[in-house]
Amino acid sequence: MKIKKIVSSTTLAVGSWLLAAGPALAQVEHIVIDEPSEGIKDFGDLLSAGIQLALIIAAILTFAFLVWGGIEWIASGGNKEKYEAARSRITAALVGLAIVAAAWALMKLIEHFFGVSVFDFRVPSAAPNR
C-alpha cells in the first residue's frame, strides 16, 4: 500500500513537471553535428577500401611467392624433393594469381552491371585540399 502511494505521487509529480516544462523544453534549438570533411564517411567506402587493400596485398604476395618458388627451383640443384617443393609453391602462386584476377573481374562486373563503384577510393593525405 505504501509503495502504491509513492509510485502514484512520483508519477503525478513527474507528469506535472513535464506538463509545466513542456513548452520551455520544446523551444530548445537542435544540436547540429557537421559531417567530417575528410576520411571515410560511409560503410560502402570502408568496404571498398578493404577490398582494394586485400586485392593489392594478394597481388604482392603472389609475386613474392612466385619469386620465392623460382629461387627455390634454381637452388634445388637436382634434388627431387626441393624441386617438387619449388614447383608446388609456384603452382600455388599461379592459382592464387588466378583467384585474385577472378575477384578483380567480379568486382568490375558488379561495378558495371549494378553501378556500384567498388574501386573508387582515394588515399587520404595530410595536405589540405585546395
C-alpha positions as CSV (number, residue, x, y, z in Angstrom):
1,M,0.0,0.0,0.0
2,K,2.8,2.4,0.9
3,I,4.6,1.6,-2.4
4,K,1.5,2.4,-4.4
5,K,1.3,5.8,-2.7
6,I,5.0,6.5,-3.5
7,V,4.6,5.4,-7.2
8,S,1.5,7.4,-7.7
9,S,2.8,10.5,-6.1
10,T,6.1,10.3,-8.1
11,T,4.2,9.8,-11.3
12,L,2.0,12.7,-10.5
13,A,5.0,14.9,-9.7
14,V,6.9,14.0,-12.9
15,G,3.7,14.4,-15.0
16,S,3.1,17.8,-13.6
17,W,6.6,18.9,-14.2
18,L,6.6,17.7,-17.8
19,L,3.3,19.5,-18.4
20,A,4.7,22.7,-17.0
21,A,8.1,22.4,-18.6
22,G,7.0,21.1,-21.9
23,P,6.7,24.4,-23.8
24,A,10.1,25.5,-22.4
25,L,11.7,22.3,-23.4
26,A,10.2,22.5,-26.9
27,Q,12.0,25.8,-27.6
28,V,15.5,24.3,-27.2
29,E,17.4,24.6,-30.5
30,H,18.5,21.4,-32.1
31,I,22.2,20.5,-32.0
32,V,23.6,20.0,-35.5
33,I,26.7,17.8,-35.9
34,D,28.6,18.5,-39.1
35,E,29.9,15.7,-41.2
36,P,33.7,15.3,-41.2
37,S,35.3,16.9,-44.1
38,E,37.9,14.1,-44.7
39,G,38.0,10.4,-44.3
40,I,35.6,7.6,-44.9
41,K,32.0,8.7,-44.3
42,D,30.1,5.6,-45.5
43,F,30.3,1.9,-44.8
44,G,30.4,1.3,-48.6
45,D,33.6,3.4,-48.8
46,L,35.1,1.3,-46.0
47,L,34.2,-1.9,-47.7
48,S,35.6,-0.7,-51.0
49,A,38.8,0.3,-49.3
50,G,39.1,-3.1,-47.6
51,I,38.5,-5.0,-50.9
52,Q,41.1,-2.9,-52.7
53,L,43.6,-3.4,-49.9
54,A,43.0,-7.2,-49.9
55,L,43.5,-7.3,-53.7
56,I,46.7,-5.3,-53.6
57,I,48.1,-7.4,-50.7
58,A,47.1,-10.6,-52.5
59,A,48.8,-9.5,-55.7
60,I,52.0,-8.5,-53.9
61,L,52.1,-11.9,-52.0
62,T,51.5,-13.7,-55.3
63,F,54.5,-12.0,-56.8
64,A,56.6,-12.8,-53.7
65,F,55.7,-16.5,-53.8
66,L,56.5,-16.7,-57.5
67,V,59.9,-15.2,-56.9
68,W,60.5,-17.4,-53.8
69,G,59.5,-20.5,-55.8
70,G,61.8,-19.5,-58.7
71,I,64.7,-19.1,-56.3
72,E,64.0,-22.5,-54.7
73,W,63.8,-24.1,-58.2
74,I,67.1,-22.6,-59.2
75,A,68.7,-23.6,-55.8
76,S,67.3,-27.1,-55.8
77,G,70.5,-28.4,-57.5
78,G,68.8,-31.5,-58.9
79,N,67.3,-32.5,-55.5
80,K,63.9,-34.1,-56.3
81,E,62.2,-33.0,-53.0
82,K,63.4,-29.4,-53.3
83,Y,62.4,-29.3,-56.9
84,E,58.9,-30.6,-56.1
85,A,58.5,-28.1,-53.2
86,A,59.5,-25.2,-55.5
87,R,57.2,-26.5,-58.2
88,S,54.2,-26.7,-55.8
89,R,55.0,-23.2,-54.5
90,I,55.0,-21.8,-58.0
91,T,51.7,-23.6,-58.8
92,A,50.1,-22.3,-55.6
93,A,51.2,-18.8,-56.5
94,L,49.7,-19.1,-60.0
95,V,46.4,-20.4,-58.6
96,G,46.4,-17.5,-56.2
97,L,47.0,-15.1,-59.0
98,A,44.1,-16.6,-60.9
99,I,41.8,-16.2,-57.8
100,V,42.9,-12.6,-57.4
101,A,42.2,-11.9,-61.1
102,A,38.8,-13.6,-60.9
103,A,37.9,-11.5,-57.8
104,W,39.0,-8.3,-59.6
105,A,36.9,-9.3,-62.7
106,L,33.9,-10.0,-60.4
107,M,34.2,-6.6,-58.8
108,K,34.4,-4.9,-62.2
109,L,31.3,-6.8,-63.3
110,I,29.4,-5.7,-60.2
111,E,30.5,-2.2,-60.8
112,H,29.4,-2.3,-64.5
113,F,26.0,-4.0,-64.0
114,F,24.9,-2.5,-60.7
115,G,26.5,0.8,-60.9
116,V,28.3,0.3,-57.5
117,S,31.7,1.9,-57.6
118,V,33.9,-0.7,-55.8
119,F,37.2,0.8,-56.9
120,D,36.5,4.4,-56.2
121,F,38.9,5.0,-53.3
122,R,41.4,7.8,-52.8
123,V,44.3,7.5,-50.3
124,P,43.8,10.2,-47.7
125,S,46.6,12.7,-47.2
126,A,47.7,15.2,-44.6
127,A,47.8,18.0,-47.1
128,P,44.8,20.4,-47.1
129,N,42.5,20.4,-50.2
130,R,42.9,23.4,-52.4
